Amino acid sequence: MIRIILIRIRIHWYHSYNSYIGIIIFGMEQDKGQKKRSVFIIDDDKFLLDMYALKFNELGFDVLTALSSEDALNLLKESKPDAILLDIVMPGMDGLEFLKKVKEDHVAESSLIIVLSNLGQESDIDQAKQIGADGYIVKASATPGEIVKKVTEYLEKQK
């Protein structure tokens, strides 16, 4: 049997730092009746951001991306993703500051927040979890496919 998969792309434009940034939302059509999962990836490394977005998209997720914490906070006002993947080391507001702000402002309360960072020291992991991260994945120790699998496992545990 041949399945045709339709890919839809929506571009949202947001004003940030006196320039416009296009945020691309990728999505694949899925079987009727099956709830589509969504993930919001926040990372200042465009290459990694695109790579993770592509992998999640290939595996049936709706994907929202942002290159900064500030842009992500604006996008969260109108989006309620199932999971948020968050880098720590970013210019401006870093990932831990973003996490604190999201928790203090009660934004995305139903979303799992998973830190996706190259900082892998036990103290980094403990600090993120104390602030409110639901999970922690070290980028360097997981392939994009393994990251999708781990996020899916976190989401399954949440049910």
N, C-alpha and C positions, 0 to 999 in steps of 0.2 A: 504494500500500500504506500502510495506517495502522499506525503503531507506537505502542504504549502504553508509556509510560515510567513506571515506579513510582519514587517518591521515598521514601526511608526516612530517618527522623530519629531519632537516638538522643541522649539527653541524659545526660551524665555530670555528677555533682555532686562538687565538690572543696571541701574546707574550706581557706579562705585568709583571712588577716587577720581572724579571728573572724567571718567571714561565709561563706555558701555561694555559690559561683559556678557557674552552669550552663554547661557547655561543650557546644556543639552540634556533632554530627558529621553532615554532610550526605552523602548518597550517592545515586547513580542506578543503577538496574539496568542492566547492560550485556550485550551479546551473550555467549553462553556461549563459553568457550574463550579469551576475550580478557582478558589480565591488566588489572585495574583499577589505575590509578595513584592514589597518595595524596599529598596535600600538607598540610603543617602550617603555618599562618599565625600569626605572632606579632606583634601590634601593639597598642599601648595605645589607639588610636583606634577605638572600636567601630563607627562609621559605615564607615570604610575596611575594617575587618576583615570586616564583614558584606557589603560590596560585593564584595570580592575572593572571599570564600567563595562567594557566589552565582554569580559568573562562572565559577569553577573547577568548581563543582557542575554548572552548565549544560552544561559541556563534558566531563562524564563523570568527573571526579575525585572520589575520596573526600576530604572536607575535614575537618580537625581545626583548631580555633582556640584561641588563648589570648590573654588581655589583658595578660599580664605574663610576664617571663622566668622568674620563680619558678614560676608555674603550668605553664609549658611544660616545665620540667625534671621536674616531677612526672608530667606526661602522657607524656613520653618514656620513662619506666620501663616503660610497658605498650604503647607504640606505636612502630612502626618505619616512618615515612613514607618515600616515595621522595624527596621534596624538602621542605625547610624554608625558608619565606620569613620573613625576620627583619628587623624594623625596628631601627634603632640607637638613636634617641632615645626612651627610655622611662623612667618613674620607677622607683626602686629599682635593680635590676640592669639596666644598659643592654644593648643588643644585642651590643656587642663583648665585654662581660664574660660574657654568656651563651655566645657563640661560644668564648671561651677555656675556659670551664668544660666545655662539651660536648667539646672537643678533648682537654683534660687528663684527663677522666673516661672517655674513649672511649665516649661515649654517641652513639647514632645514627651509627655508623661507616659504614653503608651508605647513609646519606641524603646527598643533595646539599644543601649549605647555601648559600642565595642571599640576599644582603642586599637588602632592598627599602626604600630610604630616600630622603628628600628631600635628604640630605647628598650633594652631587654633586661636591665638590672632588676633584681627583686624589689629594690626600693622604688623604682619607677612604677612597677606593676602595683605594688601596695598603695602608693600614693593615688594612682588613678582609681583604684577600687574604693579607697576611702572617700574620695570625692563623689563617687556614684557610678563608675563604669560597671557595666554588667559583665564585661568580658575583656580580654586583652590578648591580642595576637601580635607576635613579633614578625614583622615583614620578612626579615632576612631568613627566617626559619620555615617559611611556608610559600608554596607556589600559589599563583592566583586561583587555581582549581581547589587547592587545599583550603584557601581562605573562604571560598564560597561554601565548601563543605562544612567548615567550622561555624560559619554564620548560620547556615541552615540548621545545624545541630543546636545552636543557641536558641533559634526561633522555635524549634520543636520542643525544647525544654520549657519554653515560656507558655506554651498552650495550656 
